Structures are given as C-alpha cells and as structure tokens.
Amino acid sequence: MTVRILAAGAALAALAGAATAEELHIYNWTDYTAPELIEKFEAETGIDVIVDTYDTNETLLAKLKSGATGYDIVVPSQHFVKIMIQEGLLQKIDIKSMPNYANVDPRWKNPPWDPNQEYSVPWQWGSASFSYRADLYSGKGESLKEFFEPSEEVSGRLQVFASPDEVYNMANLYLGLPFCSEDPEDAKKVLALFQAQKPHVLTYSSEGMNDRLATGEVIMATHWNGYSLVGRREANPNIIYAYPKEGIVGWFDSLVVPVGASNVEAARKFMNFVMDPENIALQSNFAAYSNGIMGSEKYMDEALRTAPELNPPADVPVKFGEACSAEAQKLIERVWTQLLQ
Amino acid sequence: MSEVAVIDARRRWLALAPAYLVIGVFMVIPLMIMVAISFMEQNVYGGVFRVFSTDAYTQFLFQRDFDGNLVFNPAYLVILGRSVALAAAATAICVAVGFSVAWFIVRQPPRRRNLLVFLITIPFWTNLLVRAYAWVIILGRGGVIDSPFRALGLLGPDGTLGLLYTNTAILIGLTYTYLPLMVLPIYASLEKLDFRLVEAASDLYADKWWTMRQVVLPLAAPGVIAGAILVFVPALGDFISPNLLGGAKRLTLGSLVQFQFATARNWPFGAAVAVILLVFVMASLALYVRLTRKAGKAGQP
C-alpha cells in the first residue's frame, strides 16, 4: 500500500519533471485489503494504488449517491450491488472478456445480484451463523432451534448481533419464511420468536464475540465465519462455528466500478488481476475469508484451506441476503424497534 | 445616532463576525439541515427524497396497523420516558456526589485545591470509549467486583453478581462519565462563597445542617443548576453507556437515533428523533433560566 508521504514525494518528483504515475483509487472496507496483494499489483503494473476505507454498505452507498467521484473500485456486498445497479451508480465493465474470468468458480458466475456478470468481480464471501463453546455446551449446533430457543445452559449467556440484518434472516430460515417478506403476519412470527429469545440474551452487540466466548461470559454468540476462525485460532480452540441444518446467511462482496471513475483502465487491470488464483489467495490469507476463484486453495495457508469455518458442509444451504423493498424494510425495522423498546 | 456611534457599531459587528461565522457554520447550518431532513421522505436505501413530509413525526406517535389505519403506538414514547428517567437519575446521583466532592475540595488549603481540581479533569485525557470498556471489565463476569466475592466464597467459582448489562450498569456509566461536569461548576460557585457567612450562621446558633440549607445551598444553587444541565443534556443523548454497559437490550433516544441512521436507513425519522431530543434540551434550558432567576433573587440579602 502506498504510504501517503511517499505519494507526496512522488508528486514532488512529478513536479520536478518526471512522468506522472498512474493511480488507482480503491474504496474498501476497513482492514480488508491485503497489503501484499496491493504491493504485487503495484510492482507488476507500475500503477500507484491508494486505498480509502468505510465500515458499512450504507456509508459507501451514501458516499456514491452524494456524487463522490474519484474512486475507481468499490467493494459492496451482494444486495448493495443490486441496489447500486438499480440506482445507476455503476459502470458496465466487460468482465466476461477478461482473460482470468475463466478462473471464476461456475458456482459464482452470473450471480443473482448481477445476472449477466456485467458489473461485478468476486472478491470475498462468507457467512453468518452462531458459534458456541464446545467445552461448555452439550449441544452440537445442529439446528437454529438451539440459538432461538436456547436451553438452560445457554440462558443468560447468549450474544446476538446489534443490528437485525443477519439475525432477521436467520429467523426467516428457522421459521421457513421467505427473505424480505412484505406480509405483516410473517413479521409477527419473527417478532414472537425474538421476544421469546430475549430473556435469554445477555447483550445485543456485533463485536467482542471472541472475547466474550473466550472468557465464557457468553457460551453462544452470533458470529461471522472468518472472525470465528480467528477466535478459534487465537482466543480459544473450543469456539466452534455452527452449521445448522436450516442454513446459514451468506454475504458476498464484489469489486465494481462506479460511474465517474477516473481510471477505468486501471480498474479493469485490477479486476483481472484478482481473478488470478495466486493473487486472490494473498487476499484470503490476509482476511481469512473464502474467494470465488478456482485453484486458489493451492496458494492458501494450510490452516485456512482446511478450516471448517471456511468450508460449509454440502448439505447446509447458504442463503444470501437480498435487497428488500421499502415495505419489507419497514417491517424489519418495526420488529426490531418493538423488540428493543 | 451619531456618526461615531454608527462606526462603533460597525466595528463591533466586524469584530464579532468570526464568532457569528463559527456559530453559523458549525451550529446553525447543521441544525437546519437536520430539521430539513426530518421533514423529507425516506429513501429506504439511505438518504432522502426531497419531498415535504411529516411522516417522521407521525411515526413517533402512530403506526399503520395491518389494515392501514393509524393507531397510537407508545413504543417511542416509552423510549423517550426511559431516556429521561435514566438521565434524571444520573443527574440526581451526580448532584449528591458532586456537591460532596466540591465541598470537600473547597475546604482544603488553596494549593491542594488546585491539585484536586486538576485530578478531577484527568479522566478527560482518555477516550470515553476506552473508559466505558474499562467499566465492562470492572462490572463483567469474573471482573474486579466479582472477584472478591468469589474469593470469599460468596459466589461460586463461575458465579457473577450480574451487574453488567443492567440499568444499574447504565447509571454507573452515565454518572461516571458526567460527574466532572457537575463537580466543576459547583466548585466554582462554592469557591466564591464568603465563609464569613457560614461563621455568622454558626454564631447565630444555626446547626451545620441548617447552615447548609439556608446559607450554602442557596449560594451554590447556580453552580448546581449549571451542573445539572451539563449532566442531564448529554446523558439524555448518550448511547455509549446504554449500548456497552446496558447490553443494548433496550433502546434509549441516543441509540434510537444511531439505529435509524446506521441500520434502519430512515434518515428523516432519525432526524425527527434528534429534533425531539433538541426540544427537550431547550425546554430544560428554559427551566434553567427560570430557576437561576429565582435562585438569583433568593441569593440577594
């Protein structure tokens, strides 16, 4: 990653008569861009990469909607890719003609959020489920029932995400309801489930899962697969990521080029670059999340390649969050407010 | 008006211009944007449509039921009530503790006084979030408070007093955070207190309690009231204590605003809640002005 001071120095050198270096501006999630990947790209192409960061899809969307230009690549999650396409914020890029497109796992080609693969290149994907302390809990994490209707062991030692995005969909999976339902009757069922769960909840928080699981303050917590993996490796070997039979809630981040990008050519080069298995493995090794490129396993750390957190069993469905309609979104908000009122 | 006076007035205006500019840019304009957004229509994907709408304010009191009728919905009023109650309780505790501390400091020799006032400001050197997390560790399972109880066998080896993630924890957090804002103004007004008046009271056979009530408290009232405002107002909008120490199990106004902007993507409603919060703050300031006038009169001989 280019150090700002170096960039300033380079700018001075340019003033002194040297040729101006080409630049690629990436706007990505915080702590989500592998420095090794950027260094390799810079060395191969001579393009200077400048990374700026955000922490929610909403921030990214607000920034693009406010007319911010200057970013050549941004990294929205699947449902936001769809929203951004609808809102006309993205450029069509001829991804299928790129040489490395052949490396994309057929499973992730033409995804529902970009049916003709006109805008997006796979970056990282993962899932949300719950994790538990295998040594303190007698269950096996086989069903979402264990999470929503916890046993005596778990009562009072359960952590739930602070925002409804994933938890609401976990409830939908458990109750067999569709995502983004506009039917108030469905919302009532979800609310009843949440309200029955609440007395057992210690805290609603989207952070500190590994700390609390490691100390035993909670013995079950909603979790991200990659973050749970970090917890198992660094905090406590008994933190197990559950694969309930009803399914897990997936997310999928992609590289896209916003309208108004100043260096589309460099963005295309970068997109092609990350569809190379060896390159994207650098990113996966850094962030501990899966990618959608075939053959990258060869270059991934042994611990990641075999990690159960990154390799869901074939019989557990992965359902991706969708962009809900205004009506459905309001129901979700109402349920959550009612739960916490 | 003479020419000199006109020039004087102009000069004064020019000299004040930077102040007006700062207030305008950093306070008035953002506030106006907030009020404007609260009267717009929500875009579910974030942001607003620039169409006039009072939906956000209607939503605070009513919701559409499943047949589309407007029905009264007390959910947000409950949240408002909870926030006011928590802030008021924290303010009351701060007055009690803050007054004692300020009184103790004032009774010290001047040199030690300065040192003590300096010590009061030390917590401000550390980020608020870090201090809130420290309380998570202190109050949490097996934390500083649990440990001695465990060591004495009053709790099982895995037992906990269950202090964290309760309203008590929120109150501890609020009191801890805002106490210095109470101590300093009370100290300021006690420092100016003429202790000959206290001596006079005891010469006139007033006991300590009577002296405190009839002499010291009326003279310290402006400090107490200023402190109460300084504590009550930010405590009302605080979301760090409710989220971190309360476990975010119940919303307060501050966490409701945060939820609307960060998660629910309902900017107009978030802005409307902020406006309602603002109205509450202004009402308490108006109360402050009335009270200080009374206190000022009471303080006159």
Interface residues (C-beta under 8 A of the other chain):
Chain A: T56 E58 L61 A62 K65 I83 E87 A162 S163 P164 D165 P184 K198 V201 L202 T203 Y204 S205 T215 G216 E217 A323 C324 S325 A326 Q329 K330 E333 R334 W336 T337 Q338 L340 Q341
Chain B: Q42 V44 Y45 G46 G47 Q63 F66 A75 Y76 V78 I79 G140 R141 G142 D158 Y165 N243 G247 A248 K249 R250 L251 L256 F259 A262 T263 A264 R265 N266
